[in-house]
């Protein structure tokens, strides 16, 4: 038990555990899970590699995450008392579509496959551990403003809309529509790759959970790593978190969940697989002592075809002008030569 006292699990609820009573009022929950995965096609778990190349280019896959002790009760001295949520297993099926070499539309559906914990009563309120439930459907769009994927810097603006398809009783929803405008930069310099993001998460749920307020928050994240194995593997750490924009919570540990992970993504043909392991760095809402990640995606590669004649630029002798395929490298992809006039 002593090791659990030091884990950066979550939230000092601030009161000792007392015996359940029949008169206790059941406390509703909120969006507890702090893992909000990147859109399909990214080479990070949370951050975004901004690969917005191609037109009508799809990606689809699933991300899974297990969290240990994301919601823990502590006494006034900061000692572990009980785990309201001890284990959480989420899957995130999703898909994306890149348009016009600049825009991306995407969707992500979180599903809590398994949640368990201990019921508790604090004062006049009872807290019931969550069970299997859907989360809030996320719909998003991002637009590339400058740069090209693979260059030193690419920038994009986007917005994510969260529909209240989840359950407050199972800690998978606030029960309200949420939205988050965001700004992202990413880039590559030789084998070094990085990404960073900042956003504003609007949450209409402003009531208090125990003594601590809920509400809108600033979000942030950064990732840095290396492209190795002939650039097929991206490996490196990610740091992400948020802070509730309330004077009682902003910058303070209970209202500022921050997590770090180390992960790797391997791309082979049109498939990408990922694995990672992370931990919470604060006792903010939803920050677990340990989190593990797995992902599998279908991410079709992209080959430049400027003139859209079906012949990649690398093989096109006339990449700026639509043409026809020939067996001669000097004319492949060029317009057919007009027949000479008759004598």
C-alpha positions as CSV (number, residue, x, y, z in Angstrom):
1,X,0.0,0.0,0.0
2,X,2.9,2.4,0.7
3,X,3.8,2.5,-3.0
4,X,0.3,3.6,-3.9
5,X,0.6,6.6,-1.5
6,X,3.3,8.1,-3.7
7,X,1.8,7.4,-7.1
8,X,0.6,10.4,-9.1
9,X,-2.8,8.9,-9.5
10,X,-5.5,11.5,-9.0
11,X,-7.4,14.0,-7.1
12,X,-7.3,14.6,-3.4
13,X,-11.0,14.5,-2.6
14,X,-10.1,15.8,0.8
15,X,-12.3,13.8,3.2
16,X,-12.0,10.5,4.9
17,X,-14.0,7.5,3.7
18,X,-17.1,6.9,5.8
19,X,-19.6,4.1,5.8
20,X,-22.4,4.2,3.2
21,X,-25.8,5.4,4.3
22,X,-29.2,5.0,2.7
23,X,-29.7,8.8,2.6
24,X,-26.6,9.6,0.7
25,X,-27.1,11.4,-2.6
26,X,-25.5,9.7,-5.7
27,X,-22.9,12.1,-7.2
28,X,-22.9,12.2,-11.0
29,X,-19.6,12.1,-12.8
30,X,-17.9,13.8,-15.8
31,X,-15.4,13.0,-18.6
32,X,-12.7,11.3,-16.5
33,X,-10.5,9.8,-19.2
34,X,-7.7,12.3,-20.1
35,X,-6.5,10.3,-23.1
36,X,-7.8,11.9,-26.2
37,X,-6.1,10.1,-29.1
38,X,-4.8,11.8,-32.2
39,X,-6.7,11.5,-35.5
40,X,-6.1,8.3,-37.5
41,X,-3.0,8.7,-39.7
42,X,-0.8,10.4,-37.0
43,X,2.4,8.8,-35.9
44,X,1.8,9.9,-32.3
45,X,-0.7,8.7,-29.7
46,X,-1.9,12.1,-28.6
47,X,-0.1,14.7,-30.8
48,X,-0.4,15.1,-34.6
49,X,2.1,14.6,-37.3
50,X,0.0,16.7,-39.7
51,X,0.2,14.4,-42.7
52,X,-2.4,16.2,-44.7
53,X,-1.2,15.1,-48.1
54,X,-3.4,13.8,-51.0
55,X,-7.1,14.1,-51.9
56,X,-9.8,11.6,-50.8
57,X,-7.0,9.8,-48.8
58,X,-8.5,7.8,-46.0
59,X,-7.2,6.3,-42.8
60,X,-9.0,4.0,-40.2
61,X,-8.0,2.1,-37.1
62,X,-8.4,1.6,-33.4
63,X,-6.5,2.8,-30.4
64,X,-6.7,1.0,-27.0
65,X,-5.7,2.2,-23.6
66,X,-5.6,0.7,-20.1
67,X,-5.4,3.0,-17.1
68,X,-4.7,2.1,-13.5
69,X,-6.1,4.3,-10.6
70,X,-7.3,7.3,-12.6
71,X,-9.6,8.3,-9.8
72,X,-8.3,7.9,-6.2
73,X,-9.5,9.2,-2.8
74,X,-6.9,10.6,-0.4
75,X,-7.3,11.9,3.1
76,X,-6.4,15.4,4.3
77,X,-2.8,14.3,4.7
78,X,-2.5,13.0,1.2
79,X,-2.6,9.4,2.1
80,X,-4.3,6.8,-0.1
81,X,-7.8,5.8,1.1
82,X,-9.6,4.1,-1.8
83,X,-9.9,3.8,-5.6
84,X,-13.2,5.0,-6.9
85,X,-12.0,4.0,-10.4
86,X,-9.2,1.4,-10.2
87,X,-9.1,0.0,-13.8
88,X,-10.2,1.5,-17.1
89,X,-10.0,-0.1,-20.5
90,X,-11.0,2.1,-23.5
91,X,-11.0,1.5,-27.2
92,X,-11.2,4.3,-29.7
93,X,-12.3,3.2,-33.2
94,X,-12.0,6.1,-35.7
95,X,-11.4,7.2,-39.2
96,X,-10.2,10.3,-41.2
97,X,-10.3,11.6,-44.7
98,X,-7.8,14.1,-46.2
99,X,-9.1,16.4,-48.9
100,X,-7.4,18.8,-51.4
101,X,-4.0,18.2,-49.9
102,X,-4.9,20.6,-47.1
103,X,-8.0,19.6,-45.1
104,X,-8.8,16.6,-42.9
105,X,-12.2,15.5,-41.5
106,X,-12.2,12.8,-38.8
107,X,-14.3,11.0,-36.2
108,X,-13.4,9.1,-33.0
109,X,-15.7,7.0,-30.8
110,X,-14.5,6.2,-27.3
111,X,-15.9,3.1,-25.7
112,X,-15.2,2.0,-22.1
113,X,-15.0,-1.8,-22.3
114,X,-14.2,-2.3,-18.7
115,X,-14.3,0.0,-15.6
116,X,-14.1,-1.1,-12.0
117,X,-13.5,0.5,-8.5
118,X,-14.9,0.8,-5.0
119,X,-18.1,2.6,-4.0
120,X,-17.6,5.2,-1.3
121,X,-19.6,7.8,0.6
122,X,-18.1,11.1,1.6
123,X,-20.3,13.3,3.8
124,X,-23.8,13.2,2.3
125,X,-22.8,12.0,-1.2
126,X,-22.2,8.5,-2.5
127,X,-19.8,7.8,-5.3
128,X,-20.5,4.7,-7.4
129,X,-17.8,3.3,-9.7
130,X,-18.5,3.3,-13.4
131,X,-19.2,0.4,-15.7
132,X,-19.1,-0.4,-19.4
133,X,-20.4,2.6,-21.5
134,X,-19.9,4.6,-24.6
135,X,-18.1,7.9,-24.5
136,X,-18.7,11.2,-26.4
137,X,-18.4,11.0,-30.2
138,X,-15.7,13.3,-31.4
139,X,-16.0,15.0,-34.8
140,X,-13.1,17.1,-36.0
141,X,-11.6,19.1,-38.9
142,X,-8.1,20.5,-39.4
143,X,-6.7,22.8,-42.1
144,X,-3.1,23.1,-43.1
145,X,-2.0,26.8,-43.1
146,X,1.6,26.5,-44.1
147,X,4.4,24.1,-44.7
148,X,4.5,20.6,-46.1
149,X,4.6,17.2,-44.3
150,X,8.2,16.2,-43.9
151,X,9.5,19.8,-43.9
152,X,10.9,21.6,-40.9
153,X,7.6,23.1,-39.9
154,X,3.9,22.7,-40.8
155,X,1.1,24.5,-39.1
156,X,-2.6,23.8,-38.9
157,X,-5.7,25.1,-37.2
158,X,-8.6,22.8,-36.3
159,X,-11.6,22.2,-34.1
160,X,-13.0,19.1,-32.3
161,X,-16.7,18.8,-31.5
162,X,-17.7,16.3,-28.7
163,X,-21.3,15.1,-28.8
164,X,-22.8,14.0,-25.5
165,X,-23.3,10.3,-26.4
166,X,-21.7,9.1,-23.2
167,X,-22.9,8.7,-19.6
168,X,-22.2,11.0,-16.6
169,X,-23.1,8.0,-14.3
170,X,-20.2,6.1,-15.9
171,X,-17.7,9.0,-16.1
172,X,-17.6,9.1,-19.9
173,X,-19.5,12.4,-20.5
174,X,-20.2,15.8,-19.1
175,X,-23.8,15.5,-20.4
176,X,-23.2,18.6,-22.6
177,X,-21.8,19.4,-26.0
178,X,-18.1,20.3,-25.8
179,X,-15.8,21.8,-28.4
180,X,-12.1,22.5,-28.6
181,X,-10.4,24.8,-31.1
182,X,-6.7,24.0,-31.5
183,X,-3.5,25.1,-33.1
184,X,-0.8,22.5,-34.1
185,X,2.7,22.6,-35.5
186,X,4.8,19.6,-36.6
187,X,7.9,19.0,-38.6
188,X,11.0,16.9,-39.4
189,X,14.6,17.9,-39.4
190,X,16.7,15.0,-40.7
191,X,15.7,12.1,-38.4
192,X,14.4,14.3,-35.7
193,X,10.6,14.7,-35.6
194,X,8.3,16.8,-33.3
195,X,4.8,18.1,-32.7
196,X,3.2,20.7,-30.4
197,X,-0.3,21.8,-29.8
198,X,-2.3,24.3,-27.7
199,X,-6.1,24.4,-27.4
200,X,-9.1,25.7,-25.5
201,X,-11.5,23.0,-24.3
202,X,-15.0,24.5,-23.7
203,X,-17.0,22.6,-21.1
204,X,-20.4,23.8,-20.1
205,X,-20.4,21.6,-16.9
206,X,-19.2,24.0,-14.2
207,X,-20.5,22.3,-11.0
208,X,-18.1,21.0,-8.4
209,X,-17.0,17.4,-8.0
210,X,-16.5,17.1,-4.2
211,X,-14.7,20.4,-3.3
212,X,-13.1,21.0,-6.7
213,X,-14.7,22.9,-9.7
214,X,-15.1,21.6,-13.2
215,X,-15.2,23.7,-16.3
216,X,-13.5,24.9,-19.4
217,X,-9.7,24.4,-19.6
218,X,-6.6,25.2,-21.6
219,X,-5.0,22.1,-23.2
220,X,-1.4,21.6,-24.3
221,X,0.9,18.9,-25.5
222,X,4.3,18.3,-27.1
223,X,6.2,15.3,-28.6
224,X,9.7,14.8,-29.9
225,X,11.4,11.7,-31.3
226,X,13.4,10.0,-34.0
227,X,12.6,8.4,-37.4
228,X,14.6,5.2,-37.5
229,X,14.7,1.9,-39.4
230,X,14.6,3.6,-42.8
231,X,12.1,6.1,-41.4
232,X,9.5,3.3,-40.8
233,X,9.6,3.7,-37.0
234,X,8.9,6.9,-35.0
235,X,9.9,6.6,-31.4
236,X,9.9,9.2,-28.6
237,X,8.1,10.7,-25.6
238,X,4.9,12.7,-25.5
239,X,3.7,15.1,-22.8
240,X,0.1,16.3,-22.6
241,X,-2.2,17.9,-20.1
242,X,-4.8,20.6,-19.3
243,X,-5.7,23.1,-16.6
244,X,-9.1,24.2,-15.6
245,X,-9.7,28.0,-16.1
246,X,-10.9,28.6,-12.6
247,X,-9.0,30.5,-9.9
248,X,-9.4,27.6,-7.5
249,X,-7.9,25.1,-10.0
250,X,-5.8,26.8,-12.7
251,X,-2.2,25.7,-12.3
252,X,-3.0,23.7,-9.3
253,X,-2.5,19.9,-9.2
254,X,-6.1,18.8,-8.7
255,X,-7.2,20.9,-11.7
256,X,-4.2,20.3,-13.8
257,X,-3.8,16.7,-15.0
258,X,-0.5,16.1,-16.8
259,X,0.7,12.8,-18.3
260,X,3.8,11.6,-20.1
261,X,4.3,8.6,-22.3
262,X,7.0,6.9,-24.3
263,X,5.7,5.3,-27.5
264,X,6.7,3.9,-30.9
265,X,4.8,3.6,-34.2
266,X,5.9,1.2,-37.0
267,X,4.6,1.6,-40.5
268,X,4.8,-1.4,-42.9
269,X,3.1,-1.1,-46.3
270,X,-0.3,0.5,-45.6
271,X,-0.5,-0.6,-42.0
272,X,0.8,1.1,-38.8
273,X,1.1,-0.4,-35.4
274,X,1.9,1.4,-32.1
275,X,2.6,0.6,-28.5
276,X,3.4,2.8,-25.5
277,X,3.5,3.2,-21.8
278,X,2.8,6.3,-19.7
279,X,2.2,7.7,-16.2
280,X,0.5,10.7,-14.6
281,X,2.8,13.5,-13.4
282,X,0.1,15.2,-11.2
283,X,-3.0,14.2,-9.1
284,X,-5.2,16.1,-11.5
285,X,-8.6,14.7,-12.6
286,X,-8.3,11.4,-14.5
287,X,-4.5,11.2,-14.2
288,X,-3.6,7.5,-13.7
289,X,-0.6,5.9,-11.9
290,X,0.0,3.9,-15.1
291,X,-1.4,3.8,-18.6
292,X,-0.6,1.4,-21.5
293,X,-1.4,2.0,-25.2
294,X,-1.8,-0.2,-28.3
295,X,-2.9,0.9,-31.8
296,X,-3.5,-0.6,-35.3
297,X,-4.4,1.5,-38.3
298,X,-4.8,1.3,-42.0
299,X,-3.0,4.3,-43.4
300,X,-2.6,4.2,-47.2
301,X,0.7,5.8,-48.3
302,X,0.7,8.9,-50.5
303,X,2.6,9.4,-53.7
304,X,2.8,12.8,-55.4
305,X,1.0,13.2,-58.7
306,X,0.9,16.9,-59.4
307,X,-1.0,16.7,-62.8
308,X,-3.3,13.9,-61.6
309,X,-2.8,11.7,-64.6
310,X,-2.3,8.6,-62.5
311,X,1.5,8.6,-63.0
312,X,3.6,9.4,-59.9
313,X,5.9,12.4,-60.1
314,X,8.9,10.2,-59.6
315,X,8.1,8.4,-62.9
316,X,6.5,11.2,-64.8
317,X,8.6,12.9,-67.4
318,X,6.1,15.8,-67.6
319,X,4.9,16.1,-63.9
320,X,3.2,19.5,-64.5
321,X,1.1,18.4,-67.6
322,X,-1.3,15.5,-67.7
323,X,-0.2,12.8,-70.2
324,X,-0.3,9.1,-71.0
325,X,1.7,6.2,-69.8
326,X,4.4,4.9,-72.1
327,X,7.3,2.5,-71.8
328,X,9.8,5.2,-72.6
329,X,11.0,7.0,-69.5
330,X,11.5,10.1,-71.6
331,X,7.9,10.4,-72.7
332,X,6.1,8.5,-69.8
333,X,3.4,10.8,-68.5
334,X,3.7,13.4,-71.3
335,X,1.0,14.4,-73.7
336,X,0.9,12.2,-76.8
337,X,2.8,13.7,-79.7
338,X,0.7,15.0,-82.5
339,X,1.0,13.0,-85.8
340,X,3.0,14.9,-88.4
341,X,0.9,16.3,-91.3
342,X,0.7,14.2,-94.4
343,X,3.1,15.2,-97.3
